[in-house]
């Protein structure tokens, strides 16, 4: 097993995040720069330290959560179910990730892979026994948002993440995401095992007008940003940019099947959080 099922306390993180699209050939230098301040994420393997993430994105029929990102609304959230490594080898994490102006608040609850289903989320009964009352409350919050939005699976996103955690700060993370792929889906449980994956890390798909296919560099910290992170941004002349993998998938699919109609329900949907 991947090992994340050992988590017993509530995973609630309030943090600052910044994303940058960087050329692939800049990764080794940044990797070397952060070495005195970070170590490989204990859930990774190999050199460089990596794992695969597969995320099921949920949204309402009007794609309110996607349009909230497109309009850069200062208060928005995502509903997603995430798993790691080979499909079936790790739990599914039911997540609510909210952005409140510049602050990220995320809750997530581990669900045994074989217990994850549409019935678990949409049903009235709660057949699971959670490891804490807080975890049960967080899952009920996830269920409430799914119910009230009428959210269903819309897309899967998969990528390889090289991940490091800080050693000199209470909370600091640096990650590099590559091999980004997506597929549209209406399945709660398939997680891409029977569908067709399409690439979305080309310069065209990323949509930032860059001449290269970039790696997504992400830094995460608590309410303060460590000095070494600020030095890294300055030294490598990094320019912050928004990057939502789910919305990129929707935009990319629009080339093939047409873009979702303009949504007018976003404000009402986001009031649910």
N, C-alpha and C positions, 0 to 999 in steps of 0.2 A: 504493500500500500504506500501511497505517497507520503503519509505521515501527518497530514494536516488535521485528521480526525482527532488528534490528541488535544486540540484546542478546547479548553473548558470554560474560559471566562469570556465575557462579552467582548466582541471585536467592534469597538466604537472608536473611530479616529476622527479628530478634528484637526485639520492640517492645511498647510499651504502647498500648492502644487504649481509647477511651471513645466511647460513642454517646449522642446526645441527640435527642429528638423535639421539634422547635420549630415554632411557627406560621410559615407562609410569609411573613408580613409582617415577621418578624424577620430574615430573611436579608439584606436590604440593609444593615442596621446592623452585623451581624456581618462581612459582607463588607468594609465600610469599616474596621472595627476592625482586621482582620488585614492590611490593605494594607501597612503599614510593615514587616511581618515576612515576607510571602509574595509569591510571583509566580505567575501561572498555570502549571499543569502544562504542560510543553512538548508533551504529546500531545493537548492539548485544542484546540478551535477555537471562534471566535465570541466574543461578548460577551453574557452571561458565558461564561467558558471551560468548555466541556462536551465530553463524549463519551458514547456509549451503550455499556453493558456488557451482555452476554448470557452467563449462566452456566448450565452444565449441572451439576446436582447428582446425585451418585451416592450410593447407599445400599444396604444389604443388604435381603433380603426382609422382615426384622423391623423395618426403619427404626431401627436402632440409633443411627445418628448423629443423627437427628432427636430421638430420645428422650433422648439424652445432653444435648442442649441444653435440652429441656423440664425435665429434672431438675436443671439447672444443675450438672452434674458438674464438678469442678474440673479434671479431666483429660479432654479430649475433642478430637476432630478432625473436619475436613470433607474430603471428596474431591470435587473439582470440576474442570470444564474450562471455561475462560473465554475469550471472544473479544471484540473491540472493534469499534465502528463498524458499517458495513454488513456483513452476514454474508458471509464469503468474502474480505473485504478485508484481514484480519489473521490472524496465526497463532492457533492454539488453545494456551492455556497450561494444562498439566496441573499442578494445584496440590494440595498437602497443607497444610492450615492447622490447626495444633494450638494449643490453649489449655491451658497448663500453669499452673494457678492464675491469676495475674494477667498472665502473660507470653504473648505470641503468637509462635509460631515458624512461619514459612511458607517452603516451598520451591516453586518453580515452574519449569517447563521449557517452552520454546517449541517447538511442533510445527507444521510447515507445514500450513495449513488442509486442503489436499487429501490430506495423509498421515494425518490424524487419522481413526481408525476403531475399531470394536470389535476387529477383528483385530489392530490395532497393540497394543492394551492387553492383550488376552487371549491372543494368540498366543505361541508359544515363541520364534519368531525375532524379531530386532530389526533390521528393514530400514533404519532410519535411521542416519545418521552424525551424531553430536552434535558440537557445537563444542568441548566439553571433556569430560574424563573425569568431572568433577564433575556435569555436566549428565546424563550417561548414568546415573550412580549414582542421582541424584535421580529420574530417570524409572523406573528399576528399582524404587525404593522405592514409587513411585506404583503401578506394576504389582503389586507384592507385596501391597499393601494391598487393591487391587481383587480380586485372586485369592483371598486368604485370607478376605475378607469375603463374597465372592460378590456384589460390588457391581454394580449396574446403574443405568442412567439412571432417575431418578424424577421430576424436575421441572426446568423451566427458569425462570430468573428474569431479568427484563430491567428496566433502569432507566436514567435519564439522570443522570450524575454531573457536577457542577460541582467542579473540582478545583484545589487550590493546593498548592504546595510551599514549604517554608521557605527563607528567604534568610539567616537569621542563626544557624541551627542546623545541626548535621551531618545530622540527619534530623528533619523535621517535615512533617506533611501535615494539611490541613483540607479536607474534602469535604462537599458537600451532595447528597443523593440524592433524586430525585423521579421522578414518573411510574412508580412501581413496578408491574410486571405479572408474571404467572406463567402457565405452562401445564404440565400434566402430560404426560409423554412417556416413551416407551421407546426412542427413537431416539438413537443415538450421534452422528449427523451432521446431522440436520435443523436444529437450532438455531432452531426456531420458525417456519420458513418456511412450513409447511403446517398449523400448528395454530391454535387459538383462544386469544388472549391474554385474560386476565381481570385487572382492576385489583385492586390490594391496597394502595393508599395512602389508603383512606378511613379515617375515624376508627374505624369499626366493624372493619375488617380489621386495623388496627394493634393493636387490643385493649388499649389502655392507659387506657381510660376518659376520653379527652380529648374536648373538644367541637369539635375542629377536626381536619382532615386535615393531618398534619404532614410536614415535611421532615426527613429523617434527617441530622443533623449528626454527623460523625465526626472526631475528632482522633486523630492517631497521632504517637508520639514514641518515642525510645529509652528507656533505663532511667530517664532523668530527664525531667521534664516542664518545658518552657520556662516562664519566669515569665510571658510574655505569654499563654500558653495558660491558665495558672491565673487570670490577671487577666480573661481573656475569660469563663471559667466563672463567676467571681464577679460581674462586671459585669452579665451577662445572666441571672443567676440560673438557670443551667442545672442540670438534674437528670439525673444519669447513669441510663441505662436500657439493659437488654439488648435487642437487636433482631437476630434472625436471619431473614434474608429467606427462606431455605429453609423454616424451620419455620413462618413466617407463611403461606407457600404451602400447606403441608400442612394447617394449621389452616383456611385459607380453603376449600380443596377439600373439607374435611370437611363443610362446610355443604351441598355438592352431592351428594357420593358416599359420605359416611360416613368416620369417622375410623379410621386404622389400629388394629388390635387392640393392646392393651398388650404391650410387648416385655419379655422377661426375659433377653435375650441381650446387653444393652448392656455390662455389665462385661467379658465375655469379648471382645467386639468391640474395645473400646477398649484392651485389653491388647496389641493388635497394634502400636500405634504405638511 
